[in-house]
Amino acid sequence: MDDDFPDSKQPESVAAVLKVFAILQSLADRSETGVSELSMRLAMPKATVYRFLQTMRSLGYVRQEADSERYGLTMKLFELGAKAPVYPDIIELAKPHMHALSDQTGETIHLGMLIDSDIIYVHKVDSRHMLGMYSKVGKRAPIHCTAIGKVLLAWESDQQREHLLQGVDFKRYREKTITSKSRFIEELNRTREQGFGEDREEFDDHIRCLGMPIFDRLNQAVAAISISFPTFRYDEAREPEIVAMLRDASRDMSRQIGCVDFPLDGPVPAARRR
């Protein structure tokens, strides 16, 4: 009976979430399960179980065997679970590297991740100078004109990249902001070729940033680290040195979350295209 389910007195939306997770847990405990068996095990009406299963199937989290019509979990849940342990730890892993980079450069260091078609700053070390970049942890920023956004998208799969680009409006923030999808795709290809991302006064006036992705055990870019400079303190001659610092930090963090074959250890392009 539905009234026997432990969430019966919860608000309807909360009750629905609890039922979904009860079904997922039951499928995890015993794969290849039918609607009737799930209904009995969870004390939920068959119609309710069937409705939730069909929704989860349409989202790709549940599969249905054609011959037996029994249900099981898909690899999409495994993929989701494989990523989950990275996120609680990566901020703590990043902190010593971010402080070291700040000590070496004196500039603002950010750690960011993708959220929808934006990035979100999840940690920050402020510049030791009076004049630095204004930002705060928890703040969103656009993908198309930030070094972090560029590197996270540059190393995405083609399918996921296209999906994320559909949510980008290419708003002009500054004179140098890239405002078209075609130009941005060229920028992503350039970013991947050179092995790091750049914000050349595209989001904030008089601020330049260099960014580097951080990879998990599947060699997916799960986060990125960046250094922000006021343009008058940005020294072109030091760029290779700064990029090497970022790469070393990224390599060590990537290794700590399971990356074995660090993607940025390939040959460095002989020349930069400006």
RODO-2510 file (C-alpha; in nm, 4 decimals, decimal comma):
residues 274
     n   res          X          Y          Z
     1     m     0,0000     0,0000     0,0000
     2     d     0,1150     0,3519    -0,0764
     3     d     0,0230     0,4648     0,2783
     4     d     0,2719     0,2156     0,4199
     5     f     0,5608     0,3863     0,2435
     6     p     0,7715     0,5882     0,4939
     7     d     0,7319     0,9133     0,3009
     8     s     0,3496     0,9174     0,3063
     9     k     0,3279     1,2322     0,5206
    10     q     0,5959     1,4218     0,3288
    11     p     0,5081     1,6926     0,0745
    12     e     0,4216     1,5375    -0,2617
    13     s     0,7427     1,6484    -0,4352
    14     v     0,9622     1,5133    -0,1531
    15     a     0,7661     1,1882    -0,1473
    16     a     0,8232     1,1450    -0,5207
    17     v     1,1994     1,1923    -0,4817
    18     l     1,2123     0,9378    -0,1994
    19     k     1,0216     0,6872    -0,4123
    20     v     1,2579     0,7347    -0,7058
    21     f     1,5619     0,6693    -0,4878
    22     a     1,3921     0,3693    -0,3241
    23     i     1,3398     0,2193    -0,6701
    24     l     1,6987     0,2909    -0,7741
    25     q     1,8326     0,1359    -0,4536
    26     s     1,6162    -0,1707    -0,5028
    27     l     1,7392    -0,2117    -0,8610
    28     a     2,0978    -0,1742    -0,7374
    29     d     2,0428    -0,4490    -0,4789
    30     r     1,8815    -0,6883    -0,7256
    31     s     1,9112    -0,6309    -1,1004
    32     e     1,6670    -0,7530    -1,3631
    33     t     1,3557    -0,6894    -1,1558
    34     g     0,9947    -0,6748    -1,2704
    35     v     0,7288    -0,4178    -1,1834
    36     s     0,5289    -0,6611    -0,9668
    37     e     0,8341    -0,7623    -0,7650
    38     l     0,9326    -0,3983    -0,7083
    39     s     0,5768    -0,3129    -0,6126
    40     m     0,5695    -0,5836    -0,3470
    41     r     0,9175    -0,5131    -0,2160
    42     l     0,8585    -0,1383    -0,1801
    43     a     0,4889    -0,1537    -0,0867
    44     m     0,4079     0,0830    -0,3714
    45     p     0,1245     0,0530    -0,6248
    46     k     0,2300    -0,1099    -0,9512
    47     a     0,1066     0,1921    -1,1479
    48     t     0,3314     0,4218    -0,9426
    49     v     0,6346     0,1970    -0,9860
    50     y     0,5712     0,1667    -1,3590
    51     r     0,5337     0,5438    -1,4016
    52     f     0,8632     0,6173    -1,2250
    53     l     1,0463     0,3407    -1,4125
    54     q     0,9333     0,4772    -1,7476
    55     t     1,0494     0,8267    -1,6532
    56     m     1,3898     0,6983    -1,5405
    57     r     1,4128     0,4927    -1,8574
    58     s     1,3459     0,7999    -2,0733
    59     l     1,6277     0,9804    -1,8878
    60     g     1,8681     0,6943    -1,9525
    61     y     1,9146     0,5726    -1,5932
    62     v     1,7089     0,2528    -1,6264
    63     r     1,6929    -0,0042    -1,9063
    64     q     1,4199    -0,2541    -1,9870
    65     e     1,4909    -0,5986    -2,1303
    66     a     1,2902    -0,6522    -2,4490
    67     d     1,2237    -1,0237    -2,3926
    68     s     1,1438    -1,0322    -2,0196
    69     e     1,0343    -0,6674    -1,9737
    70     r     1,2347    -0,6637    -1,6508
    71     y     1,4290    -0,3553    -1,5449
    72     g     1,7884    -0,2840    -1,4488
    73     l     2,0247     0,0098    -1,4028
    74     t     2,2313     0,1529    -1,6890
    75     m     2,5956     0,2606    -1,6999
    76     k     2,4793     0,6217    -1,6771
    77     l     2,4448     0,5784    -1,3009
    78     f     2,7915     0,4231    -1,2859
    79     e     2,9286     0,7241    -1,4748
    80     l     2,7552     0,9591    -1,2307
    81     g     2,8876     0,7662    -0,9328
    82     a     3,2410     0,7592    -1,0731
    83     k     3,2464     1,1379    -1,0755
    84     a     3,0912     1,1911    -0,7342
    85     p     3,3942     1,1200    -0,5087
    86     v     3,5990     1,3818    -0,6923
    87     y     3,3941     1,6824    -0,5915
    88     p     3,4071     1,6760    -0,2112
    89     d     3,7854     1,6262    -0,2181
    90     i     3,9046     1,8450    -0,5006
    91     i     3,8785     2,1743    -0,3110
    92     e     4,0955     2,0400    -0,0289
    93     l     4,3403     1,8966    -0,2824
    94     a     4,3542     2,2282    -0,4643
    95     k     4,4119     2,4545    -0,1639
    96     p     4,7880     2,3983    -0,1189
    97     h     4,8485     2,4354    -0,4926
    98     m     4,6405     2,7519    -0,5073
    99     h     4,8264     2,9071    -0,2148
   100     a     5,1595     2,8092    -0,3694
   101     l     5,0616     2,9679    -0,7020
   102     s     4,9463     3,2809    -0,5216
   103     d     5,2752     3,2973    -0,3300
   104     q     5,4742     3,2554    -0,6524
   105     t     5,2793     3,5110    -0,8562
   106     g     5,1129     3,7368    -0,6003
   107     e     4,7903     3,7124    -0,8029
   108     t     4,4326     3,5860    -0,7610
   109     i     4,3832     3,2096    -0,8037
   110     h     4,0455     3,0514    -0,8829
   111     l     3,9140     2,6965    -0,8858
   112     g     3,6028     2,6497    -1,0972
   113     m     3,3617     2,3854    -1,2251
   114     l     3,0864     2,3666    -1,4834
   115     i     2,7275     2,4285    -1,3782
   116     d     2,4725     2,4181    -1,6614
   117     s     2,6209     2,6448    -1,9303
   118     d     2,8178     2,8579    -1,6829
   119     i     3,1119     2,8080    -1,4539
   120     i     3,0998     2,8476    -1,0777
   121     y     3,3914     2,9520    -0,8589
   122     v     3,4261     2,6922    -0,5829
   123     h     3,7429     2,8265    -0,4196
   124     k     3,9572     3,1400    -0,4388
   125     v     4,2863     3,2734    -0,3060
   126     d     4,3029     3,6520    -0,3187
   127     s     4,5878     3,8543    -0,4636
   128     r     4,8296     3,9992    -0,2133
   129     h     4,8125     4,3279    -0,4041
   130     m     4,5565     4,5978    -0,3359
   131     l     4,4372     4,5811    -0,6954
   132     g     4,3184     4,2395    -0,8088
   133     m     4,0185     4,0675    -0,9651
   134     y     3,6793     4,1033    -0,7962
   135     s     3,5053     3,7683    -0,7613
   136     k     3,3640     3,5484    -0,4893
   137     v     3,3130     3,1798    -0,4179
   138     g     2,9712     3,0645    -0,5339
   139     k     2,9510     3,3246    -0,8081
   140     r     2,8714     3,2113    -1,1603
   141     a     3,0606     3,3363    -1,4650
   142     p     3,0105     3,2774    -1,8380
   143     i     3,1821     2,9943    -2,0226
   144     h     3,2606     3,1882    -2,3376
   145     c     3,4805     3,4637    -2,1934
   146     t     3,6630     3,3022    -1,8993
   147     a     3,9816     3,0954    -1,9056
   148     i     3,8198     2,8352    -1,6781
   149     g     3,5144     2,8076    -1,9019
   150     k     3,7261     2,7689    -2,2126
   151     v     3,9427     2,4856    -2,0782
   152     l     3,6498     2,2961    -1,9292
   153     l     3,4635     2,3094    -2,2601
   154     a     3,7722     2,2509    -2,4763
   155     w     3,8275     1,9069    -2,3208
   156     e     3,4601     1,8038    -2,3227
   157     s     3,3301     1,5385    -2,5616
   158     d     3,1863     1,6732    -2,8869
   159     q     2,8361     1,5721    -2,7825
   160     q     2,8520     1,7338    -2,4395
   161     r     3,0200     2,0434    -2,5797
   162     e     2,7395     2,0909    -2,8313
   163     h     2,4799     2,0413    -2,5584
   164     l     2,6420     2,3046    -2,3356
   165     l     2,6850     2,5512    -2,6213
   166     q     2,3096     2,5486    -2,6759
   167     g     2,2734     2,7261    -2,3411
   168     v     2,5291     3,0015    -2,4164
   169     d     2,3931     3,3376    -2,5322
   170     f     2,7372     3,4836    -2,6187
   171     k     2,6619     3,8095    -2,4440
   172     r     2,9173     4,0855    -2,5003
   173     y     3,0750     4,1847    -2,1685
   174     r     3,3702     4,3817    -2,3028
   175     e     3,5077     4,4930    -2,6383
   176     k     3,7145     4,1764    -2,6766
   177     t     3,4373     3,9296    -2,5800
   178     i     3,3822     3,6490    -2,8322
   179     t     3,0182     3,6832    -2,9379
   180     s     2,9611     3,4052    -3,1929
   181     k     2,9489     3,0296    -3,1661
   182     s     3,1755     2,9780    -3,4685
   183     r     3,4485     3,2038    -3,3304
   184     f     3,4178     3,0419    -2,9898
   185     i     3,4619     2,6925    -3,1358
   186     e     3,7785     2,8192    -3,3065
   187     e     3,8916     2,9502    -2,9665
   188     l     3,8229     2,6111    -2,8043
   189     n     4,0302     2,4353    -3,0708
   190     r     4,3107     2,6859    -3,0151
   191     t     4,2853     2,6338    -2,6380
   192     r     4,3147     2,2586    -2,6690
   193     e     4,6032     2,2830    -2,9154
   194     q     4,8109     2,5088    -2,6916
   195     g     4,7169     2,3225    -2,3715
   196     f     4,5745     2,6122    -2,1683
   197     g     4,3007     2,8737    -2,1799
   198     e     4,3153     3,2511    -2,1929
   199     d     4,0851     3,5378    -2,1042
   200     r     4,2275     3,8428    -2,2800
   201     e     4,0206     4,1185    -2,1154
   202     e     3,7049     3,9454    -2,2397
   203     f     3,5051     3,9370    -1,9144
   204     d     3,6539     4,2199    -1,7063
   205     d     3,8326     4,5273    -1,8350
   206     h     4,2065     4,5257    -1,7668
   207     i     4,2074     4,1634    -1,6413
   208     r     4,3861     3,8742    -1,8115
   209     c     4,3606     3,5118    -1,7001
   210     l     4,5380     3,1859    -1,7757
   211     g     4,3587     2,8572    -1,7000
   212     m     4,4352     2,4864    -1,6924
   213     p     4,1961     2,1859    -1,6665
   214     i     4,2128     1,9198    -1,3947
   215     f     4,1424     1,5621    -1,5075
   216     d     3,9887     1,2632    -1,3296
   217     r     4,0656     0,8931    -1,3721
   218     l     3,8618     0,8875    -1,6950
   219     n     4,0676     1,1799    -1,8311
   220     q     3,7630     1,4041    -1,8147
   221     a     3,8112     1,7694    -1,7202
   222     v     3,6200     1,7940    -1,3919
   223     a     3,7515     2,1293    -1,2716
   224     a     3,9957     2,4015    -1,3704
   225     i     4,2403     2,6344    -1,2018
   226     s     4,3276     2,9849    -1,3184
   227     i     4,5481     3,2837    -1,2399
   228     s     4,4116     3,6372    -1,2921
   229     f     4,6328     3,9388    -1,3560
   230     p     4,5628     4,3095    -1,3971
   231     t     4,6937     4,3805    -1,7466
   232     f     4,9604     4,6204    -1,6217
   233     r     5,1111     4,3333    -1,4153
   234     y     5,0844     4,0756    -1,6960
   235     d     5,4310     4,0026    -1,8325
   236     e     5,4224     3,8245    -2,1693
   237     a     5,7792     3,7052    -2,1164
   238     r     5,6728     3,5154    -1,8025
   239     e     5,3784     3,3413    -1,9716
   240     p     5,5602     3,0098    -2,0393
   241     e     5,6746     3,0050    -1,6762
   242     i     5,3201     3,0703    -1,5468
   243     v     5,1744     2,8053    -1,7785
   244     a     5,4330     2,5550    -1,6513
   245     m     5,3320     2,6350    -1,2898
   246     l     4,9668     2,5766    -1,3738
   247     r     5,0485     2,2533    -1,5566
   248     d     5,2491     2,1189    -1,2622
   249     a     4,9635     2,1999    -1,0231
   250     s     4,7067     2,0453    -1,2544
   251     r     4,9173     1,7330    -1,3064
   252     d     4,9533     1,6720    -0,9328
   253     m     4,5835     1,7320    -0,8565
   254     s     4,4812     1,5153    -1,1519
   255     r     4,7090     1,2366    -1,0297
   256     q     4,5546     1,2544    -0,6830
   257     i     4,2038     1,1980    -0,8225
   258     g     4,3096     0,9038    -1,0361
   259     c     4,4408     1,0439    -1,3656
   260     v     4,7240     0,8174    -1,4826
   261     d     4,7969     0,9433    -1,8347
   262     f     4,7967     1,3230    -1,7928
   263     p     4,6631     1,4676    -2,1232
   264     l     4,8728     1,7848    -2,1090
   265     d     5,2061     1,6014    -2,1056
   266     g     5,2067     1,5752    -2,4848
   267     p     5,4333     1,7799    -2,7136
   268     v     5,4125     2,1566    -2,6653
   269     p     5,3314     2,3545    -2,9845
   270     a     5,6407     2,5146    -3,1364
   271     a     5,4779     2,8572    -3,1709
   272     r     5,1829     3,0467    -3,0285
   273     r     4,9186     3,1935    -3,2565
   274     r     4,8185     3,5436    -3,1527
***
